[in-house]
Amino acid sequence: MEDDMQDRDLYDRGLAVRRSVLGDAHVDRSLDRAGAFDRDFQEFITKTAWGQIWTRPGLDVKTRSMLTIAMLAALGRDGELALHIRATRNTGVSRDEVKEILLQAAVYAGVPAANHAMALARAVYEEMDGEAAKG
């Protein structure tokens, strides 16, 4: 019973921070699309990544966002990288900071990885600017 309450608390805290970083629309789509096959995965990432890690007191959300962008760029995880670049509007990471993160990644992860991430970030920002212009 206590484990169930602890799991529920992790899920609820994780869901709150996941929504604050990624936005309600994205999280709702992810959870609504989850079927029998991937429902457990959605619960796992909500409890583990968002509930256990993103809610830890050692780093603020902005720093975690910046680290996530750097690691995703280094690993070439385009879908997640685009998602987390979009999330910067919620985490307080500026475009100039993203640029600096990707320059840092060029030194430690390689120029090709950073070049690709830079192009992806530019495309995401252009899309976001277009959305903002439409209102």
C-alpha positions as CSV (number, residue, x, y, z in Angstrom):
1,M,0.0,0.0,0.0
2,E,2.8,2.4,0.9
3,D,4.6,1.6,-2.3
4,D,1.5,2.4,-4.3
5,M,1.2,5.8,-2.5
6,Q,4.9,6.5,-3.2
7,D,4.5,5.5,-6.9
8,R,1.4,7.8,-7.1
9,D,3.3,10.7,-5.5
10,L,6.2,10.2,-8.0
11,Y,3.8,10.1,-10.9
12,D,1.9,13.2,-9.8
13,R,5.0,15.2,-9.1
14,G,6.5,14.0,-12.4
15,L,3.4,14.8,-14.3
16,A,3.3,18.3,-12.9
17,V,6.9,19.1,-13.9
18,R,6.5,17.3,-17.3
19,R,3.5,19.5,-18.0
20,S,5.4,22.7,-16.9
21,V,8.4,21.9,-19.1
22,L,6.8,20.3,-22.2
23,G,3.3,21.9,-22.0
24,D,-0.1,20.5,-21.5
25,A,-0.8,19.9,-25.2
26,H,2.2,17.7,-25.7
27,V,1.7,15.7,-22.5
28,D,-2.0,15.3,-23.2
29,R,-1.2,14.0,-26.7
30,S,1.4,11.6,-25.3
31,L,-0.9,10.2,-22.6
32,D,-4.0,10.1,-24.9
33,R,-2.2,8.2,-27.6
34,A,-0.8,5.7,-25.1
35,G,-2.4,2.4,-25.6
36,A,-2.0,-1.0,-24.0
37,F,1.4,-1.3,-25.6
38,D,3.1,1.9,-24.4
39,R,1.0,3.0,-21.4
40,D,3.5,1.4,-19.0
41,F,6.3,3.3,-20.8
42,Q,4.5,6.6,-20.3
43,E,4.0,5.9,-16.6
44,F,7.7,4.9,-16.3
45,I,9.1,8.1,-17.9
46,T,6.7,10.2,-15.9
47,K,7.7,8.6,-12.6
48,T,11.3,8.1,-13.3
49,A,12.6,10.9,-15.6
50,W,10.2,13.6,-14.5
51,G,9.2,12.5,-10.9
52,Q,12.5,11.2,-9.6
53,I,15.1,13.2,-11.6
54,W,13.6,16.5,-12.8
55,T,12.2,17.2,-9.3
56,R,15.4,16.7,-7.4
57,P,16.6,19.7,-5.5
58,G,20.3,19.7,-6.8
59,L,19.6,21.5,-10.1
60,D,17.0,23.9,-11.2
61,V,14.7,23.2,-14.2
62,K,16.6,25.7,-16.4
63,T,19.9,23.9,-15.8
64,R,18.3,20.5,-16.3
65,S,16.9,21.8,-19.6
66,M,20.3,23.0,-20.7
67,L,21.9,19.7,-19.8
68,T,19.2,17.7,-21.6
69,I,19.7,19.8,-24.8
70,A,23.4,19.2,-24.7
71,M,23.1,15.4,-24.2
72,L,20.4,15.1,-26.9
73,A,22.5,17.0,-29.3
74,A,25.6,14.8,-28.5
75,L,23.5,11.7,-29.0
76,G,21.8,12.9,-32.1
77,R,18.3,12.3,-30.8
78,D,16.5,14.6,-33.1
79,G,12.9,14.1,-32.0
80,E,13.6,14.6,-28.3
81,L,16.0,17.5,-29.1
82,A,13.4,19.4,-31.1
83,L,10.9,18.8,-28.2
84,H,13.3,20.2,-25.6
85,I,14.3,23.1,-27.8
86,R,10.6,24.0,-28.0
87,A,10.3,23.5,-24.2
88,T,12.9,26.3,-23.7
89,R,9.9,28.7,-23.9
90,N,8.8,27.2,-20.5
91,T,12.2,26.6,-18.9
92,G,13.8,30.0,-19.3
93,V,16.6,28.9,-21.6
94,S,17.2,31.7,-24.2
95,R,18.1,31.2,-27.8
96,D,21.5,32.6,-27.1
97,E,22.0,30.0,-24.4
98,V,21.0,27.2,-26.8
99,K,23.5,28.6,-29.3
100,E,26.2,28.4,-26.5
101,I,25.2,24.9,-25.5
102,L,25.6,23.7,-29.1
103,L,29.0,25.5,-29.5
104,Q,30.1,23.6,-26.3
105,A,28.7,20.4,-27.8
106,A,30.8,20.9,-30.9
107,V,34.0,20.8,-28.8
108,Y,33.0,17.7,-26.7
109,A,30.6,15.8,-28.9
110,G,31.9,16.7,-32.3
111,V,31.3,19.3,-35.0
112,P,29.0,17.1,-37.1
113,A,26.7,16.4,-34.1
114,A,26.6,20.1,-33.2
115,N,26.1,21.2,-36.8
116,H,23.1,18.9,-37.2
117,A,21.7,20.1,-33.8
118,M,22.2,23.8,-34.8
119,A,20.3,23.2,-38.1
120,L,17.5,21.4,-36.1
121,A,17.3,24.2,-33.6
122,R,17.2,26.9,-36.3
123,A,14.3,25.0,-37.9
124,V,12.4,24.6,-34.6
125,Y,12.8,28.3,-33.9
126,E,11.6,29.3,-37.4
127,E,8.6,27.1,-36.8
128,M,8.0,28.7,-33.4
129,D,8.3,32.2,-34.9
130,G,5.8,31.3,-37.6
131,E,3.4,30.0,-35.0
132,A,3.8,33.2,-32.9
133,A,3.2,35.4,-36.0
134,K,-0.1,33.6,-36.7
135,G,-1.1,34.3,-33.1
